[in-house]
Amino acid sequence: MAASFMKKVPLLMPKLQKQLAIKSYLEPVRPDLERVDARIRAQSDAFDPGITGYVEYAAESSGKRLRPALVLMAAHATGGVREEQIDLAVVVELIHLASLIHDDVLDNAEVRRARPTMNAKWGVELSVLLGDCLFAHALKLCTRFEDAAISRAVADAANEVCTGEILQTQRRYDLNLSVPDYLRIISMKTAALFRVSTELAARLNRAPGIMVDALRIYGDAIGTAYQIYDDCLDLFGSEAGFGKTLGTDLKKGKLTLPVLHTLQQLNPADLAKVSEALLHGNADDHEAILRRVVEMGGHLYSVRKAQELLEKADKSLEVLPSNDYTTRLRDFARAFHKELDGLK
Amino acid sequence: MAASFMKKVPLLMPKLQKQLAIKSYLEPVRPDLERVDARIRAQSDAFDPGITGYVEYAAESSGKRLRPALVLMAAHATGGVREEQIDLAVVVELIHLASLIHDDVLDNAEVRRARPTMNAKWGVELSVLLGDCLFAHALKLCTRFEDAAISRAVADAANEVCTGEILQTQRRYDLNLSVPDYLRIISMKTAALFRVSTELAARLNRAPGIMVDALRIYGDAIGTAYQIYDDCLDLFGSEAGFGKTLGTDLKKGKLTLPVLHTLQQLNPADLAKVSEALLHGNADDHEAILRRVVEMGGHLYSVRKAQELLEKADKSLEVLPSNDYTTRLRDFARAFHKELDGLK
């Protein structure tokens, strides 16, 4: 049932069958990123021999390393990459990996980045505990920062990620979830780590407050736009093209921007029908909802919202010194914006 | 089935129907403990309003606060309780609470300290995420310590707790698990937090290395003995008397000291029978195993092993200055020892 559902829906938004090409914009930091990657893989040595295999599996994921790349670009833009920023990149990625492991447990997801998830491979118990271990390890690495305010901000962001997830869980099947509340939740659960990536990279370079603030705004806007894109992907994407379990949001009552926007446009009679289909419908009913969402411009609205955030991100960097990396950060926001154009 | 199982087995060890009275030995630090308790409750203010209710529920548990009490006693014994040790007590208890929340999820436990567990009340998703939040918050509080080595040791201990749990999960149904391996696992999953409680309390007072080491040995021995007692409780205790879900270890193939000791005494034919009952048996078969364990002295051996550790704990403190609190720490080990005598 789930499989046929996933086969039909992408026809609605054929463009969502391929990965965004934004990854190529991270190329300038490729050498630093390889250092970060090597260091992430080396972390398994710090664990008990009985669990290094699992840590290696988690670390070897072929993820985009988007957060580390942003740490490195923000560092370059504000004076250069020092050892502490490599540490920061490792720490934010480990927290991200830990949160993905727990997410996959809670979503019962079987595939992530074209590989079996840890829970599919080794079960729920191991996955919950391994997420905890990675989490503890990341926060231990934080103690290397001379300025305790850096560790505090990272731990805060980790807390925010989980809190955002809890708030989202609480609002499942809540047809009254407003767009601002949705945006606040995704700013917590996703943008928090993007925000500390760019902000703290600048702070570690002792950049002036105005630049630190700008990079904070930049990270927040990129992260929020990224989550909107990811939520569209879950609704309209093709599982084969992305190597992860999709289509879980509607099934679990997680109402995301395209759906929320549509719900808010409906007259009371239609709203009642769609609500009924959301709450008690089967896969066919859910597919009908998605067709309705597209007809009523829910996906267009969402793409546009993400683009607004990317414009904000781009503009926020006007206060940065104009150098190659400031340009690259702005180019990244613009390229992401342009790719989203293609989804309209 | 489980219920009748739990009613019959305590007859084997009637003494395990009441809580140990060791709590009274923590009375001297009651006023400090109340400060710690108030501060633990106040932590909920640091969380998003959407989740403070859950944090309060977790914080309001009527636990013994054994780890904070040990922090405070070790601090008193080595010069007095300063603000940093109150923080340490809060941090170790929060990590403990977070790990209990995840344990209850993984054990599917419904009752803890005579109240519904978080997963029984609010489900698995919320419980996993709330555990993560508490964990992140505890490690954030660690950044208050001036000496980063303190936070590092706490994060290490948190990692060790989860690693110990993973190792235990890996060895389920492993009839070849040796007693030293079992002891190593419980030293990680339980004693690690006891160890940092006493060790770091002394380090924060800049106590001489020999005293810090002694308190580390003390905490490790007390924590390991406590887990052996707790494992006996799960096998032989009465659910009504302890207000928590018991009898899950055997059902989940978690082989603990009384059972391991018995397995290692059996001749091959009996071992094959008991193994079959362990792997594929029902509640009656498990009860028969427990009778066998008692007959073959598995519980006596375990009680004795815990007592040896308590003797080691007592003796380790000989190098401490003789003052009221050193005496109280030693009395605590001795009282625990004496209570275990009653279980023979």
HADDOCK unambig.tbl for C-alpha pairs under 7 A between the chains (distance, minus, plus):
assign (segid A and resid 50 and name CA) (segid B and resid 167 and name CA) 6.67 0.50 0.50
assign (segid A and resid 106 and name CA) (segid B and resid 125 and name CA) 5.80 0.50 0.50
assign (segid A and resid 125 and name CA) (segid B and resid 106 and name CA) 5.81 0.50 0.50
assign (segid A and resid 126 and name CA) (segid B and resid 166 and name CA) 6.04 0.50 0.50
assign (segid A and resid 129 and name CA) (segid B and resid 162 and name CA) 5.57 0.50 0.50
assign (segid A and resid 129 and name CA) (segid B and resid 166 and name CA) 6.41 0.50 0.50
assign (segid A and resid 132 and name CA) (segid B and resid 162 and name CA) 6.52 0.50 0.50
assign (segid A and resid 133 and name CA) (segid B and resid 159 and name CA) 4.90 0.50 0.50
assign (segid A and resid 133 and name CA) (segid B and resid 162 and name CA) 5.79 0.50 0.50
assign (segid A and resid 133 and name CA) (segid B and resid 163 and name CA) 6.66 0.50 0.50
assign (segid A and resid 136 and name CA) (segid B and resid 155 and name CA) 5.57 0.50 0.50
assign (segid A and resid 136 and name CA) (segid B and resid 158 and name CA) 6.14 0.50 0.50
assign (segid A and resid 136 and name CA) (segid B and resid 159 and name CA) 5.35 0.50 0.50
assign (segid A and resid 137 and name CA) (segid B and resid 155 and name CA) 6.77 0.50 0.50
assign (segid A and resid 137 and name CA) (segid B and resid 159 and name CA) 6.41 0.50 0.50
assign (segid A and resid 139 and name CA) (segid B and resid 139 and name CA) 6.79 0.50 0.50
assign (segid A and resid 139 and name CA) (segid B and resid 155 and name CA) 6.71 0.50 0.50
assign (segid A and resid 140 and name CA) (segid B and resid 152 and name CA) 5.29 0.50 0.50
assign (segid A and resid 140 and name CA) (segid B and resid 155 and name CA) 5.10 0.50 0.50
assign (segid A and resid 140 and name CA) (segid B and resid 156 and name CA) 6.78 0.50 0.50
assign (segid A and resid 143 and name CA) (segid B and resid 148 and name CA) 5.67 0.50 0.50
assign (segid A and resid 143 and name CA) (segid B and resid 151 and name CA) 6.67 0.50 0.50
assign (segid A and resid 143 and name CA) (segid B and resid 152 and name CA) 6.13 0.50 0.50
assign (segid A and resid 148 and name CA) (segid B and resid 143 and name CA) 5.68 0.50 0.50
assign (segid A and resid 151 and name CA) (segid B and resid 143 and name CA) 6.67 0.50 0.50
assign (segid A and resid 152 and name CA) (segid B and resid 140 and name CA) 5.32 0.50 0.50
assign (segid A and resid 152 and name CA) (segid B and resid 143 and name CA) 6.12 0.50 0.50
assign (segid A and resid 155 and name CA) (segid B and resid 136 and name CA) 5.58 0.50 0.50
assign (segid A and resid 155 and name CA) (segid B and resid 137 and name CA) 6.79 0.50 0.50
assign (segid A and resid 155 and name CA) (segid B and resid 139 and name CA) 6.71 0.50 0.50
assign (segid A and resid 155 and name CA) (segid B and resid 140 and name CA) 5.10 0.50 0.50
assign (segid A and resid 156 and name CA) (segid B and resid 140 and name CA) 6.77 0.50 0.50
assign (segid A and resid 158 and name CA) (segid B and resid 136 and name CA) 6.15 0.50 0.50
assign (segid A and resid 159 and name CA) (segid B and resid 133 and name CA) 4.90 0.50 0.50
assign (segid A and resid 159 and name CA) (segid B and resid 136 and name CA) 5.35 0.50 0.50
assign (segid A and resid 159 and name CA) (segid B and resid 137 and name CA) 6.40 0.50 0.50
assign (segid A and resid 162 and name CA) (segid B and resid 129 and name CA) 5.57 0.50 0.50
assign (segid A and resid 162 and name CA) (segid B and resid 132 and name CA) 6.51 0.50 0.50
assign (segid A and resid 162 and name CA) (segid B and resid 133 and name CA) 5.78 0.50 0.50
assign (segid A and resid 163 and name CA) (segid B and resid 133 and name CA) 6.65 0.50 0.50
assign (segid A and resid 166 and name CA) (segid B and resid 126 and name CA) 6.04 0.50 0.50
assign (segid A and resid 166 and name CA) (segid B and resid 129 and name CA) 6.39 0.50 0.50
assign (segid A and resid 167 and name CA) (segid B and resid 50 and name CA) 6.67 0.50 0.50
